[in-house]
Amino acid sequence: MSLHLGDVAPDFTADTTDGEVSFHDWKAGSWAVFFSHPADYTPVCTTELGRTAALESEFAKRNTKAMALSVDPIEVHHGWAPDIGEVSGTALNFPIVADPDRTVAELYDMIHPGAGDTSTVRSVFIIDPDNVLRLSLTYPKSVGRNFDEIVRVIDALQATDRDAIATPADWQPGDRVIVSPGMSTEEAVSTFENVVEVKPYLRWADAPGS
């Protein structure tokens, strides 16, 4: 199954390190970062889940929950969890889905046979409070993810949901933004601060609230 931006993220019920979880109920009213890793007790995955655990407060500020998945069974997840805390300095504080029958992985198209085997690749899905898929990324198994970028994208999505803006390349919170093409320059001037028209289709403005 291929998922596209704007689709409703499939619901599922699965065993996790926090007990049995129904995905939509677990994330009700929150954003979610749902991501897969190839296998437990592997070096890149250990660093990634440790980094996710360290970001708990940053995710909380953004009304966001994290959930990981691999095709390893639950007892392996529980055995590996102490390594994550030891290596990263932050104990595991989010659920890891056990998916040994690959049901959820196939639901989210996390297994790419051309990438080497039947384990999951490094998929990332950002899902909004209405369970709509807003971003998907796929990394190869040998390359660890940039979790600062994942946080940045959540900031950008939330900013563009609040106001009629878009974010330019390399945008960071507090940077100037782009006025939505659907808004006239006259309306933009009355709505935003320091509007500058570079092209009729490209108008800069100060970020709302900055």
Secondary structure by P-SEA (a helix, b strand, c coil): cccccccccccccccccccccccccccccbbbbcccccccccaaaaaaaaaaaaaaaaaaaacbbbbbbccccaaaaaaaaaaaaaaccccccbbbbbcccaaaaaaacccccccccccccbbbbbbcccccccbbbbbcccccccaaaaaaaaaaaaaaaaccccccccccccccccccccccaaaaaacccccccccccbbbbccccc
